[in-house]
Amino acid sequence: GIKSATDTKFVRFCDPVTGNDIVLTTGNVQYDLLKTAYEKGKSVQVGVYDFGKDLQSGSEKLCIDRVILNP
């Protein structure tokens, strides 16, 4: 999940146009950036598309659009 100034939001790896969940592989650039940030103790900025409520879970469906590694 990501933490904003007010609360924590959970984000997903999914298609930013359709909102369909994607199969996460190590070839995914966003995955690589998040893994690098975790391993090096760096923070990231995550841009998301909000697809509203997920019909199955009822949770907010926030799809990762971009990941920016902070210095």
N, C-alpha and C positions, 0 to 999 in steps of 0.2 A: 504494500500500500504506500501511498504518498501522504505526507503530512503538510497541510497548509497552515496558515496562521490560525485558523479556527478549528480544524478537525482533520481526521485522517480519511483519505479516500482510497479505494482500491481500484487499480487500473488493470486492463487486460491487453494482451497481444491479440489484436484483431485487425481486420481490414478497415482502414479509416474512411473508406467510401461506403461500403455496404454494412459494416458493423459485424460481419460474420467472423467467428473465432477462426484463428489460423493455427496451423500446426507449428509449434515452436521448435526451431532447429538451431544448432550452433552456427549455422550460416546466416542467421538473422542479425542484421547490423545493430538493431536496438538491443537485442539480447547481449551481444558482445560489449556494447557500451556499458550496460548495467553491470555485467560481470566484472569488467575492468574497474568500474567505480567501486564496487564492493570489495574487490581484492586489494585495491590501493587506498581504501578508506576515504574516497572522494565523494562529494555530494553531486547530485545531478539536478537538472531542471527537466521536467517531463511535460510535454505538450500533449493534450488529449482532445479527442472529439467526444462530445456527450451525446449518446444515442438514447438517452432517457432510461426508463425502467426496463430491465430485462424481463421478458415474459415468464421465463422458467424460474428464476431465483427471486425476482422482485427487487433486486438491488440495482443501483445506478450502473449503467453500462458505459464506462469511460474507456475508450480505445486509445492506446498510445499512438501518437502521431509522430513525435520526435523526442529524442533524448539528447540533451546537451550536457557534456561533462564539464563541471566547474573546475577552475584551476586549483 
